[in-house]
């Protein structure tokens, strides 16, 4: 596994340089090693006139994004927001640990939240919920 995995979420074109593109249709696949556990609960949007990671996003309503990683401690950084609408995201990790509760942004606001996740004998799992979750990007760095 590389020292850092970077995922660019949303339906717009190619991934940003150094990122892996993830769309709402990317179901978990063991061969690929990442994906959503239930794609029927995920949609994606593109905001015209925007560029970079903020230009598009996925809306995962009550599903998980799973990444196969070796056991250890990981630093996870997630970019949330939407250029055109307010958002509100709750996020749990492996073992249902609450890391973000109702993290809300105003229309046009983007925030990056960082937290650690311990992975032992299971994949790294990000479980999304909330009123209007949006995920633009996720960076996963192995820290131990």
DSSP file (Angstrom, degrees, kcal/mol; ACC not computed):
  #  RESIDUE AA STRUCTURE BP1 BP2  ACC     N-H-->O    O-->H-N    N-H-->O    O-->H-N    TCO  KAPPA ALPHA  PHI   PSI    X-CA   Y-CA   Z-CA
    1    1 A X              0   0    0      0, 0.0     4,-0.1     0, 0.0    68,-0.0   0.000 360.0 360.0 360.0 137.7    0.0    0.0    0.0
    2    2 A X        -     0   0    0      1,-0.1   140,-0.2     2,-0.1     3,-0.1  -0.255 360.0-107.0 -64.5 162.2    1.3    3.5   -0.7
    3    3 A X  S    S+     0   0    0      1,-0.2   139,-1.8   138,-0.1     2,-0.4   0.809 105.2  25.1 -61.0 -29.6    2.0    5.8    2.2
    4    4 A X  E     -A  141   0A   0    137,-0.2     2,-0.5     2,-0.0   137,-0.2  -0.999  65.0-158.7-140.4 136.6   -1.1    7.8    1.3
    5    5 A X  E     -A  140   0A   0    135,-2.7   135,-3.1    -2,-0.4     2,-0.5  -0.953  14.0-166.7-110.1 132.2   -4.3    7.0   -0.5
    6    6 A X  E     -A  139   0A   0     -2,-0.5    14,-2.7    12,-0.3     2,-0.4  -0.980   1.7-166.6-125.3 127.8   -6.3    9.9   -2.0
    7    7 A X  E     -Ab 138  20A   0    131,-3.2   131,-2.0    -2,-0.5     2,-0.6  -0.950   8.5-158.6-118.3 130.4   -9.9    9.6   -3.2
    8    8 A X  E     -Ab 137  21A   0     12,-2.7    14,-2.6    -2,-0.4     2,-0.3  -0.933  20.6-152.4-106.8 110.3  -11.6   12.3   -5.4
    9    9 A X  E     + b   0  22A   0    127,-2.3    14,-0.2    -2,-0.6    47,-0.2  -0.645  44.2  60.0 -92.2 139.7  -15.4   11.8   -5.0
   10   10 A X  S    S-     0   0    0     12,-2.6    48,-0.2    -2,-0.3    12,-0.2  -0.507  79.7 -89.1 131.1 166.0  -18.0   12.7   -7.6
   11   11 A X  S    S+     0   0    0     46,-0.4     2,-0.4    34,-0.2    35,-0.1   0.530  78.0 116.2 -86.0  -6.9  -19.1   12.1  -11.2
   12   12 A X  S    S-     0   0    0     33,-0.3    44,-0.1    -3,-0.1    43,-0.0  -0.512  77.3 -85.1 -75.1 119.8  -17.0   14.8  -13.0
   13   13 A X  S    S+     0   0    0     -2,-0.4     2,-0.1     8,-0.0    -3,-0.0   0.339  88.3   1.8  34.2-138.8  -14.4   13.5  -15.5
   14   14 A X  S    S-     0   0    0      1,-0.1     2,-0.1     7,-0.0     3,-0.1  -0.360  79.1 -99.4 -81.2 158.5  -11.0   12.4  -14.4
   15   15 A X        -     0   0    0      4,-0.2    -1,-0.1     1,-0.1     3,-0.1  -0.386  45.5 -94.7 -70.2 153.0   -9.6   12.4  -10.9
   16   16 A X    >   -     0   0    0      1,-0.1     3,-2.3     4,-0.1    -1,-0.1  -0.352  62.6 -76.1 -60.3 151.9   -7.4   15.2   -9.7
   17   17 A X  T 3  S+     0   0    0      1,-0.3    -1,-0.1    -3,-0.1     3,-0.1  -0.278 122.5  17.8 -56.3 131.7   -3.8   14.4  -10.1
   18   18 A X  T 3  S+     0   0    0      1,-0.3   -12,-0.3    -3,-0.1     2,-0.3   0.427 109.2 102.8  86.8  -0.6   -2.6   12.0   -7.4
   19   19 A X    <   -     0   0    0     -3,-2.3     2,-0.5   -14,-0.1    -1,-0.3  -0.755  68.0-129.1-114.2 159.6   -6.2   10.9   -6.6
   20   20 A X  E     -b    7   0A   0    -14,-2.7   -12,-2.7    -2,-0.3     2,-0.2  -0.934  31.7-122.7-103.8 128.2   -8.3    7.9   -7.4
   21   21 A X  E     -b    8   0A   0     -2,-0.5     2,-0.4   -14,-0.2   -12,-0.2  -0.538  27.8-172.5 -74.9 134.6  -11.8    8.8   -8.8
   22   22 A X  E     -b    9   0A   0    -14,-2.6   -12,-2.6    -2,-0.2     2,-0.2  -0.994   3.8-176.3-128.1 123.5  -14.8    7.5   -6.9
   23   23 A X    >   -     0   0    0     -2,-0.4     3,-1.7   -14,-0.2   -12,-0.1  -0.636  44.5 -98.9-110.3 173.2  -18.3    7.8   -8.3
   24   24 A X  T 3  S+     0   0    0      1,-0.3    18,-0.2    -2,-0.2    17,-0.1   0.703 122.1  58.6 -63.1 -19.7  -21.7    6.9   -6.8
   25   25 A X  T 3  S+     0   0    0      1,-0.1     2,-1.6     2,-0.1    -1,-0.3   0.438  74.5 109.2 -90.2  -0.6  -21.5    3.7   -8.9
   26   26 A X    <   -     0   0    0     -3,-1.7    10,-3.0    13,-0.1     2,-0.1  -0.582  51.5-172.4 -83.6  86.8  -18.3    2.4   -7.3
   27   27 A X  B     -e   36   0B   0     -2,-1.6    10,-0.2     8,-0.3     7,-0.2  -0.422  40.2 -82.1 -72.5 152.2  -19.5   -0.5   -5.2
   28   28 A X        -     0   0    0      8,-2.8     2,-0.4     7,-0.2     7,-0.2  -0.319  50.8-175.8 -56.2 134.8  -16.9   -2.2   -3.0
   29   29 A X  B  >> -F   34   0B   0      5,-1.0     4,-3.4     1,-0.1     5,-0.8  -0.982  23.4-148.6-137.5 121.3  -14.8   -4.7   -4.9
   30   30 A X  T  45S+     0   0    0     -2,-0.4    -1,-0.1     1,-0.2    38,-0.0   0.833  99.6  54.2 -62.0 -33.4  -12.2   -6.8   -3.1
   31   31 A X  T  45S+     0   0    0      1,-0.2    -1,-0.2    -3,-0.1    -3,-0.0   0.914 116.1  37.2 -67.0 -42.0  -10.0   -6.9   -6.1
   32   32 A X  T  45S-     0   0    0     -3,-0.2    -2,-0.2     2,-0.1    -1,-0.2   0.859 104.0-137.4 -76.6 -37.5   -9.9   -3.1   -6.4
   33   33 A X  T  <5 +     0   0    0     -4,-3.4    35,-3.0     1,-0.2     2,-0.3   0.616  67.3  57.9  92.0  14.2   -9.9   -2.7   -2.5
   34   34 A X  E   < +FG  29  67B   0     -5,-0.8    -5,-1.0    33,-0.2     2,-0.2  -0.984  51.9 106.6-162.2 164.9  -12.4    0.1   -2.1
   35   35 A X  E     - G   0  66B   0     31,-1.6    31,-2.9    -2,-0.3    -8,-0.3  -0.781  61.4 -57.7 146.7 174.6  -15.9    1.2   -2.7
   36   36 A X  E     -eG  27  65B   0    -10,-3.0    -8,-2.8    29,-0.2     3,-0.3  -0.598  33.6-140.4 -83.8 145.1  -19.4    1.9   -1.3
   37   37 A X  S    S+     0   0    0     27,-2.3     2,-0.3     1,-0.3    -1,-0.1   0.771  95.9  20.7 -77.0 -25.6  -21.2   -0.9    0.5
   38   38 A X    >   -     0   0    0     26,-0.4     3,-1.7     1,-0.1    -1,-0.3  -0.767  62.2-176.1-145.6  95.9  -24.6    0.1   -1.0
   39   39 A X  G >  S+     0   0    0     -3,-0.3     3,-1.7    -2,-0.3    -1,-0.1   0.688  79.6  74.5 -67.5 -18.3  -24.5    2.2   -4.2
   40   40 A X  G 3  S+     0   0    0      1,-0.3    -1,-0.3   -15,-0.1   -15,-0.0   0.685  96.2  52.2 -67.2 -14.6  -28.3    2.5   -4.2
   41   41 A X  G <  S+     0   0    0     -3,-1.7    20,-2.7   -17,-0.1     2,-0.4   0.203  99.8  80.4-103.2  14.0  -27.8    5.0   -1.3
   42   42 A X  E <   +K   60   0C   0     -3,-1.7     2,-0.3    18,-0.2    18,-0.2  -0.972  48.4 170.9-126.7 134.9  -25.3    7.2   -3.1
   43   43 A X  E     -K   59   0C   0     16,-1.4    16,-3.3    -2,-0.4     2,-0.3  -0.846  17.5-144.3-127.6 170.8  -25.8    9.9   -5.7
   44   44 A X  E     -K   58   0C   0     -2,-0.3     2,-0.3    14,-0.3    14,-0.2  -0.956   9.6-166.3-136.6 156.4  -23.3   12.4   -7.2
   45   45 A X  E     -K   57   0C   0     12,-2.1    12,-2.0    -2,-0.3     2,-0.4  -0.980  10.1-150.8-141.4 152.3  -23.4   16.0   -8.3
   46   46 A X  E     -K   56   0C   0     -2,-0.3     2,-0.6    10,-0.2    10,-0.2  -0.976  11.4-148.3-120.0 137.4  -21.3   18.4  -10.3
   47   47 A X    >   -     0   0    0      8,-3.3     3,-1.6    -2,-0.4    -2,-0.0  -0.927  21.7-131.4-108.2 112.3  -21.3   22.1   -9.7
   48   48 A X  T 3  S+     0   0    0     -2,-0.6     3,-0.1     1,-0.2     8,-0.0  -0.262  89.2  26.3 -60.2 143.9  -20.6   24.1  -12.9
   49   49 A X  T 3  S+     0   0    0      1,-0.3    -1,-0.2     0, 0.0     2,-0.2   0.350  97.1 112.2  85.1  -7.0  -18.0   26.8  -12.7
   50   50 A X    <   -     0   0    0     -3,-1.6    -1,-0.3     5,-0.2     2,-0.3  -0.642  48.1-161.7 -96.3 157.4  -16.2   25.1   -9.9
   51   51 A X    >   +     0   0    0     -2,-0.2     3,-0.8    -3,-0.1     5,-0.1  -0.914  45.8  12.1-134.3 160.7  -12.7   23.5  -10.2
   52   52 A X  G >  S-     0   0    0     -2,-0.3     3,-1.6     1,-0.2     4,-0.3  -0.301 118.4 -24.1  75.3-157.2  -10.6   21.0   -8.3
   53   53 A X  G >  S+     0   0    0      1,-0.3     3,-0.6     2,-0.1    -1,-0.2   0.718 134.2  61.5 -64.9 -22.3  -11.9   18.8   -5.5
   54   54 A X  G <  S+     0   0    0     -3,-0.8    29,-0.4     1,-0.2    -1,-0.3   0.565  83.2  81.8 -80.8  -8.6  -14.8   21.2   -4.8
   55   55 A X  G <  S+     0   0    0     -3,-1.6    -8,-3.3    -9,-0.1     2,-0.3   0.772 103.0   9.4 -72.2 -26.7  -16.3   20.8   -8.3
   56   56 A X  E <   +K   46   0C   0     -3,-0.6     2,-0.3    -4,-0.3   -10,-0.2  -0.951  64.0 176.0-149.5 167.7  -18.1   17.6   -7.6
   57   57 A X  E     -K   45   0C   0    -12,-2.0   -12,-2.1    -2,-0.3   -46,-0.4  -0.972  26.8-113.2-161.9 167.4  -19.0   15.3   -4.7
   58   58 A X  E     -KL  44 135C   0     77,-2.1    77,-2.3    -2,-0.3     2,-0.6  -0.876  16.5-147.2-109.8 149.9  -20.9   12.1   -3.7
   59   59 A X  E     -K   43   0C   0    -16,-3.3   -16,-1.4    -2,-0.3     2,-0.9  -0.879  16.8-172.9-116.1  93.7  -24.0   12.1   -1.4
   60   60 A X  E     -K   42   0C   0     -2,-0.6     2,-1.1   -18,-0.2   -18,-0.2  -0.783   2.7-168.5 -93.1 104.5  -23.8    8.9    0.7
   61   61 A X  S    S-     0   0    0    -20,-2.7    68,-0.2    -2,-0.9     3,-0.1  -0.745  72.0 -24.0 -98.0  91.8  -27.1    8.7    2.7
   62   62 A X  S    S+     0   0    0     -2,-1.1     2,-0.3    66,-0.9    -1,-0.2   0.810 110.7 105.3  82.0  31.2  -26.7    5.9    5.2
   63   63 A X        -     0   0    0     65,-0.4    65,-2.5    -3,-0.2     2,-0.3  -0.842  60.9-116.5-133.9 174.0  -24.0    3.8    3.6
   64   64 A X  E     - H   0 127B   0     -2,-0.3   -27,-2.3    63,-0.2     2,-0.5  -0.821   4.0-144.7-115.0 150.3  -20.3    3.2    4.1
   65   65 A X  E     -GH  36 126B   0     61,-2.6    61,-2.5    -2,-0.3     2,-0.4  -0.979  28.0-162.9-107.9 124.2  -17.1    3.8    2.0
   66   66 A X  E     -GH  35 125B   0    -31,-2.9   -31,-1.6    -2,-0.5     2,-0.4  -0.882  12.5-174.2-115.9 138.2  -14.7    0.9    2.7
   67   67 A X  E     -GH  34 124B   0     57,-2.6    57,-2.6    -2,-0.4     2,-0.6  -0.994  24.0-131.3-132.5 126.3  -11.0    0.7    1.9
   68   68 A X        +     0   0    0    -35,-3.0     2,-0.3    -2,-0.4    55,-0.1  -0.662  43.0 155.3 -76.5 118.0   -8.8   -2.4    2.4
   69   69 A X        -     0   0    0     -2,-0.6    53,-0.1    53,-0.2     3,-0.1  -0.964  45.8 -98.4-138.3 154.6   -5.7   -1.4    4.3
   70   70 A X        -     0   0    0     -2,-0.3    49,-0.1     1,-0.1    54,-0.0  -0.325  58.1 -79.4 -66.8 158.6   -3.3   -3.4    6.5
   71   71 A X  S    S+     0   0    0     47,-0.1     2,-0.3    73,-0.0    49,-0.2  -0.225  85.1  82.3 -57.2 147.3   -3.9   -3.2   10.3
   72   72 A X  E    S-C  119   0A   0     47,-2.6    47,-3.1    -3,-0.1     2,-0.4  -0.943  80.4 -52.0 150.3-169.0   -2.6   -0.1   12.0
   73   73 A X  E     -C  118   0A   0     -2,-0.3    70,-2.8    45,-0.2    71,-1.2  -0.884  49.6-166.4-106.3 134.9   -3.4    3.5   12.8
   74   74 A X  E     -CD 117 142A   0     43,-2.7    43,-2.4    -2,-0.4     2,-0.6  -0.941  19.6-139.7-125.5 141.8   -4.5    5.9   10.0
   75   75 A X  E     -CD 116 141A   0     66,-3.0    66,-2.8    -2,-0.4     2,-0.5  -0.900  26.3-164.9 -96.0 120.8   -4.8    9.6    9.7
   76   76 A X  E     -CD 115 140A   0     39,-3.4    39,-2.4    -2,-0.6     2,-0.4  -0.932   8.6-171.9-113.7 129.3   -8.0   10.3    7.7
   77   77 A X  E     -CD 114 139A   0     62,-2.6    62,-2.9    -2,-0.5     2,-0.4  -0.985   7.3-169.3-120.8 127.7   -8.7   13.8    6.2
   78   78 A X  E     -CD 113 138A   0     35,-2.9    35,-2.4    -2,-0.4     2,-0.5  -0.965  13.6-147.9-124.5 132.8  -12.1   14.4    4.6
   79   79 A X  E     -CD 112 137A   0     58,-2.7    57,-2.9    -2,-0.4    58,-1.2  -0.883  23.8-179.3-100.1 123.6  -13.1   17.4    2.5
   80   80 A X  E     +C  111   0A   0     31,-2.8    31,-2.4    -2,-0.5     2,-0.2  -0.909  23.0  82.4-122.5 147.1  -16.8   18.3    2.9
   81   81 A X  E     -C  110   0A   0     -2,-0.3     2,-0.3    29,-0.2    29,-0.2  -0.755  47.6-126.6 146.6 172.3  -19.0   21.0    1.3
   82   82 A X        -     0   0    0     27,-0.8    26,-3.0    24,-0.4    27,-0.5  -0.967  12.6-143.0-152.7 132.6  -21.1   22.1   -1.6
   83   83 A X  S    S+     0   0    0    -29,-0.4    -1,-0.1    -2,-0.3     3,-0.1   0.769 101.5  32.7 -67.0 -25.7  -20.8   25.4   -3.6
   84   84 A X  S    S+     0   0    0     23,-0.1     2,-0.3     1,-0.1    -1,-0.2   0.573 118.4  32.0-112.6 -11.0  -24.6   25.7   -4.0
   85   85 A X  S    S-     0   0    0     21,-0.2    23,-0.4    24,-0.1    -3,-0.2  -0.984  77.9-100.4-147.7 153.8  -26.2   24.3   -0.9
   86   86 A X        -     0   0    0     -2,-0.3     2,-0.3    21,-0.2    20,-0.2  -0.391  39.7-154.9 -69.1 155.3  -25.7   23.9    2.9
   87   87 A X  E     -I  105   0B   0     18,-2.0    18,-1.8    -5,-0.1     2,-0.3  -0.893  16.8-169.7-129.8 160.4  -24.5   20.5    4.1
   88   88 A X  E     -IJ 104 132B   0     44,-1.4    44,-1.4    -2,-0.3     2,-0.4  -0.837  15.4-179.0-153.4 113.2  -24.7   18.5    7.3
   89   89 A X  E     -I  103   0B   0     14,-2.1    14,-3.1    -2,-0.3     2,-0.4  -0.935  15.1-168.4-123.5 133.9  -22.7   15.3    7.7
   90   90 A X  E     - J   0 129B   0     39,-2.7    39,-2.3    -2,-0.4     2,-0.4  -0.956  17.0-169.3-113.7 140.3  -22.4   12.7   10.5
   91   91 A X  E     -IJ 100 128B   0      9,-2.5     8,-2.7    -2,-0.4     9,-1.9  -0.992  11.7-178.3-139.2 130.5  -19.5   10.2   10.2
   92   92 A X  E     -IJ  98 127B   0     35,-2.2    35,-3.4    -2,-0.4     6,-0.2  -0.880  11.3-157.9-118.5 155.3  -18.7    7.1   12.1
   93   93 A X  E >>  -IJ  97 126B   0      4,-2.4     3,-1.4    -2,-0.3     4,-0.8  -0.518  48.8 -30.6-118.8-169.8  -15.6    4.9   11.6
   94   94 A X  G >4 S+     0   0    0     31,-0.5     3,-1.1     1,-0.3    -1,-0.3  -0.028 132.0  22.1 -42.0 140.7  -14.8    1.2   12.4
   95   95 A X  G 34 S-     0   0    0      1,-0.2    -1,-0.3    -3,-0.1    -2,-0.0   0.666 128.7 -79.9  70.3  15.2  -16.5    0.0   15.5
   96   96 A X  G <4 S+     0   0    0     -3,-1.4     2,-0.4     1,-0.2    -1,-0.2   0.746  74.8 171.4  63.9  25.6  -19.2    2.7   15.0
   97   97 A X  E <<  -I   93   0B   0     -3,-1.1    -4,-2.4    -4,-0.8     2,-0.5  -0.549  32.2-129.7 -69.3 123.0  -16.9    5.4   16.6
   98   98 A X  E     +I   92   0B   0     -2,-0.4    -6,-0.2    -6,-0.2     3,-0.1  -0.635  40.0 159.7 -76.9 120.2  -18.4    8.8   16.1
   99   99 A X  E     +     0   0B   0     -8,-2.7     2,-0.4    -2,-0.5    -7,-0.2   0.655  68.4  27.1-113.7 -26.3  -15.9   11.2   14.6
  100  100 A X  E     -I   91   0B   0     -9,-1.9    -9,-2.5    13,-0.0     2,-0.5  -0.993  63.7-168.0-136.6 130.6  -18.2   13.9   13.2
  101  101 A X  E    S-     0   0B   0     -2,-0.4   -11,-0.2   -11,-0.2     3,-0.2  -0.950  73.9 -29.1-122.0 114.9  -21.6   14.8   14.5
  102  102 A X  E    S-     0   0B   0     -2,-0.5     2,-0.9     1,-0.2   -12,-0.2   0.911  74.4-173.4  50.1  50.5  -23.8   17.0   12.3
  103  103 A X  E     -I   89   0B   0    -14,-3.1   -14,-2.1    -3,-0.0     2,-0.3  -0.676  13.5-167.8 -77.4 107.1  -20.8   18.8   10.8
  104  104 A X  E     -I   88   0B   0     -2,-0.9     2,-0.3   -16,-0.2   -16,-0.2  -0.720  15.8-172.4-105.7 147.3  -22.6   21.5    8.9
  105  105 A X  E     -I   87   0B   0    -18,-1.8   -18,-2.0    -2,-0.3     2,-0.1  -0.959  23.2-120.8-131.4 152.7  -21.4   24.0    6.2
  106  106 A X    >   -     0   0    0     -2,-0.3     3,-2.5   -20,-0.2   -24,-0.4  -0.479  52.1 -74.2 -82.5 161.4  -23.1   26.9    4.5
  107  107 A X  T 3  S+     0   0    0      1,-0.3   -24,-0.2   -23,-0.2   -21,-0.2  -0.361 125.3  19.6 -54.7 131.2  -23.5   27.0    0.8
  108  108 A X  T 3  S+     0   0    0    -26,-3.0     2,-0.4   -23,-0.4    -1,-0.3   0.374  99.9 117.7  87.2  -4.2  -20.1   27.8   -0.8
  109  109 A X    <   -     0   0    0     -3,-2.5   -27,-0.8   -27,-0.5     2,-0.4  -0.804  41.1-172.5-100.4 137.3  -18.2   26.7    2.4
  110  110 A X  E     -C   81   0A   0     -2,-0.4     2,-0.3   -29,-0.2   -29,-0.2  -0.987   3.1-172.2-126.7 138.5  -15.8   23.7    2.4
  111  111 A X  E     -C   80   0A   0    -31,-2.4   -31,-2.8    -2,-0.4     2,-0.5  -0.954  15.8-146.6-129.5 149.2  -14.1   22.2    5.4
  112  112 A X  E     -C   79   0A   0     -2,-0.3     2,-0.4   -33,-0.2   -33,-0.2  -0.975  17.5-169.5-115.2 121.4  -11.4   19.7    5.9
  113  113 A X  E     -C   78   0A   0    -35,-2.4   -35,-2.9    -2,-0.5     2,-0.4  -0.895   2.4-162.9-110.7 140.0  -11.8   17.5    9.0
  114  114 A X  E     +C   77   0A   0     -2,-0.4     2,-0.3   -37,-0.2   -37,-0.2  -0.971  18.7 150.5-128.0 138.6   -9.0   15.2   10.2
  115  115 A X  E     -C   76   0A   0    -39,-2.4   -39,-3.4    -2,-0.4     2,-0.3  -0.955  38.0-107.5-155.6 167.2   -9.1   12.3   12.7
  116  116 A X  E     -C   75   0A   0     -2,-0.3     2,-0.4   -41,-0.2   -41,-0.2  -0.763  22.9-164.8-104.4 152.3   -7.4    8.9   13.4
  117  117 A X  E     -C   74   0A   0    -43,-2.4   -43,-2.7    -2,-0.3     2,-0.5  -0.995  11.3-146.0-135.7 128.6   -8.8    5.5   12.8
  118  118 A X  E     -C   73   0A   0     -2,-0.4     2,-0.5   -45,-0.2   -45,-0.2  -0.837  16.4-165.8 -93.2 128.8   -7.5    2.2   14.2
  119  119 A X  E     +C   72   0A   0    -47,-3.1   -47,-2.6    -2,-0.5     2,-0.4  -0.968  14.9 165.8-120.0 121.8   -7.8   -0.7   11.9
  120  120 A X  S    S-     0   0    0     -2,-0.5     3,-0.1   -49,-0.2   -50,-0.1  -0.883  72.4 -23.5-139.7 104.5   -7.4   -4.3   13.2
  121  121 A X  S    S+     0   0    0     -2,-0.4     2,-0.3     1,-0.2   -51,-0.1   0.655 121.2  69.3  74.4  16.6   -8.5   -7.3   11.2
  122  122 A X  S    S-     0   0    0    -53,-0.1   -53,-0.2   -28,-0.0    -1,-0.2  -0.962  88.2 -88.8-152.9 164.9  -11.1   -5.4    9.1
  123  123 A X        -     0   0    0     -2,-0.3     2,-0.4   -55,-0.1   -55,-0.2  -0.327  50.2 -93.4 -73.2 163.9  -11.1   -2.8    6.4
  124  124 A X  E     -H   67   0B   0    -57,-2.6   -57,-2.6    -5,-0.1     2,-0.4  -0.670  50.0-164.0 -73.9 127.9  -11.1    0.9    7.1
  125  125 A X  E     -H   66   0B   0     -2,-0.4     2,-0.5   -59,-0.2   -31,-0.5  -0.971  18.9-167.6-125.6 129.0  -14.8    1.9    7.1
  126  126 A X  E     -HJ  65  93B   0    -61,-2.5   -61,-2.6    -2,-0.4     2,-0.7  -0.968  13.2-161.0-113.0 114.5  -16.3    5.4    6.9
  127  127 A X  E     -HJ  64  92B   0    -35,-3.4   -35,-2.2    -2,-0.5     2,-0.3  -0.863  10.2-158.1-104.5 111.1  -20.1    5.3    7.7
  128  128 A X  E     + J   0  91B   0    -65,-2.5   -66,-0.9    -2,-0.7   -65,-0.4  -0.676  26.3 137.7 -96.3 140.3  -21.9    8.4    6.4
  129  129 A X  E     + J   0  90B   0    -39,-2.3   -39,-2.7    -2,-0.3     2,-0.2  -0.852  14.4 109.7-154.2-167.5  -25.2    9.8    7.6
  130  130 A X  E    S-     0   0B   0    -41,-0.3     3,-0.3    -2,-0.3   -41,-0.2  -0.560  76.5 -70.7 117.2 175.5  -26.8   13.2    8.3
  131  131 A X  E    S+     0   0B   0      1,-0.2    -1,-0.1    -2,-0.2   -42,-0.1   0.928 122.3   1.8 -73.2 -46.6  -29.4   15.4    6.8
  132  132 A X  E    S- J   0  88B   0    -44,-1.4   -44,-1.4    -3,-0.1    -1,-0.2  -0.494  79.7-174.8-142.7  66.5  -27.3   16.4    3.7
  133  133 A X        -     0   0    0     -3,-0.3     2,-0.3   -46,-0.2   -44,-0.1  -0.371   2.6-179.1 -68.2 143.9  -24.0   14.7    3.7
  134  134 A X        -     0   0    0    -75,-0.1     2,-0.4    -2,-0.1   -75,-0.2  -0.993   8.3-169.0-138.5 136.2  -21.5   15.6    0.9
  135  135 A X  B     +L   58   0C   0    -77,-2.3   -77,-2.1    -2,-0.3   -55,-0.2  -0.978  13.3 168.6-129.9 121.3  -18.0   14.1    0.5
  136  136 A X        -     0   0    0    -57,-2.9  -127,-2.3    -2,-0.4     2,-0.3   0.814  67.9  -7.6 -95.2 -39.9  -15.6   15.8   -2.0
  137  137 A X  E     -AD   8  79A   0    -58,-1.2   -58,-2.7  -129,-0.2     2,-0.4  -0.994  50.1-158.5-159.0 152.1  -12.3   14.0   -1.1
  138  138 A X  E     -AD   7  78A   0   -131,-2.0  -131,-3.2    -2,-0.3     2,-0.4  -0.994   6.9-167.0-136.3 130.6  -10.8   11.6    1.4
  139  139 A X  E     -AD   6  77A   0    -62,-2.9   -62,-2.6    -2,-0.4     2,-0.5  -0.969   5.3-166.5-115.0 132.5   -7.0   11.2    2.2
  140  140 A X  E     -AD   5  76A   0   -135,-3.1  -135,-2.7    -2,-0.4     2,-0.5  -0.974   5.5-175.5-124.4 118.4   -5.8    8.2    4.2
  141  141 A X  E     -AD   4  75A   0    -66,-2.8   -66,-3.0    -2,-0.5     2,-0.5  -0.954  25.1-130.4-117.8 127.7   -2.3    8.2    5.6
  142  142 A X  E     + D   0  74A   0   -139,-1.8   -68,-0.2    -2,-0.5    -2,-0.0  -0.639  28.7 175.2 -74.2 120.9   -0.8    5.2    7.4
  143  143 A X              0   0    0    -70,-2.8   -69,-0.2    -2,-0.5    -1,-0.2   0.587 360.0 360.0-108.2 -12.1    0.7    6.6   10.6
  144  144 A X              0   0    0    -71,-1.2   -70,-0.1   -73,-0.0    -2,-0.1   0.310 360.0 360.0-161.7 360.0    1.9    3.4   12.4
